[in-house]
Amino acid sequence: MLDSNYSTGDNLGFLLTGFPGLENIQHWFAGPFSITLLIACFGNIALLFIIATEQSLHEPMYYFIFMLSAADLAVALILLPKLLNVLWFGSQYLSYNACIVQLFFISFFTALESSMLVLMAYDRYVAVCNPLRYKTIMENQFVLKIMCFAAVRCLCMTLPFPVLANILPYCGVSIIQNVYCDYLSVIRAACGHTVISDIYGYIFIVLSDVPDVTLIGLSYYKIFRIVLKSGSRVAYQKAFNTCSPHFCVISIFYFWGLLSVIIIDFRREFPEYLHVLYSVLSFTVPFTLNPIIYGIKAKEIRRVILKLLRSY
């Protein structure tokens, strides 16, 4: 049974501290993050519109970019409005249900983005290493199946986050050392813990992040090996043009994610506000830069953008 000090029902909630130690100046972060929200929304909506309406972009690579952009937009709309509310207006309270919902959707769409990066790496591998069989392998029915499989896999892996957080006891209004509800911050705010709730974050990394990074690395290893074997300058250039946008997006996504994990693991060595800042940047940097990278680097998308600009 729960202790009498534990609370359930409508009196449960969370207070988001913002950036601990920077309470007097954290409102200055609101401006940059507001600009980030505008860029992320405009860039990803524009990318979604262009891919959806341009017939020449109805190909597997652009379907994956479409899903990646949709995931980026979803995370931006889930994360940034409350963050800006905390920074602009000092509105720190978040209801229990809203916190659990935010926790789940941020986890799900982040996992979905990682899965899309894996599928895009496989797509690039087929395009570079088996160009003559590309259309046969990457047919629409197969692409739809693997995208659905990726979404179901992400759902199965992230559903335990809200479930495990929900079964923990909380003492009324709990304090979360962050500007949004993430799994680790929420379970640390609980009045009691279970072994599974404490270690599932690491289980998730083993089940999700490690296989994703391994598959992406394997795909690019095979791509680089084939290109180097060819010894053709034209092959180098074609592989670079084909893979560079995706490689940039992968590097940004996993670099900021790894940096955030390092700071969490060595949190005693860093001020608490740095943990919060890098945790937020691990989301905001990718979903802001991704549409810009694809708008500049992806040849077909750039061509469509220039065509639209000229028409106006």
Secondary structure, 3 states (H helix, E strand, C coil): CCCCCCECHHHCEEEECCCCCCCCCHHHHHHHHHHHHHHHHHHHHHHHHHHHHCHHHCCHHHHHHHHHHHHHHHHHHHHHHHHHHHHHHCCCEEEHHHHHHHHHHHHHHHHHHHHHHHHHHHHHHHHHHCHHHHHHHCCHHHHHHHHHHHHHHHHHHHCHHHHHHHCCCECCEEEECCCCCCHHHHHHCCCCCCHHHHHHHHHHHHHHHHHHHHHHHHHHHHHHHHHHHHCCHHHHHHHHHHHHHHHHHHHHHHHHHHHHHHHHHCHHHCCHHHHHHHHHHHHHHHHHHHHHHHHHHCHHHHHHHHHHHHHC
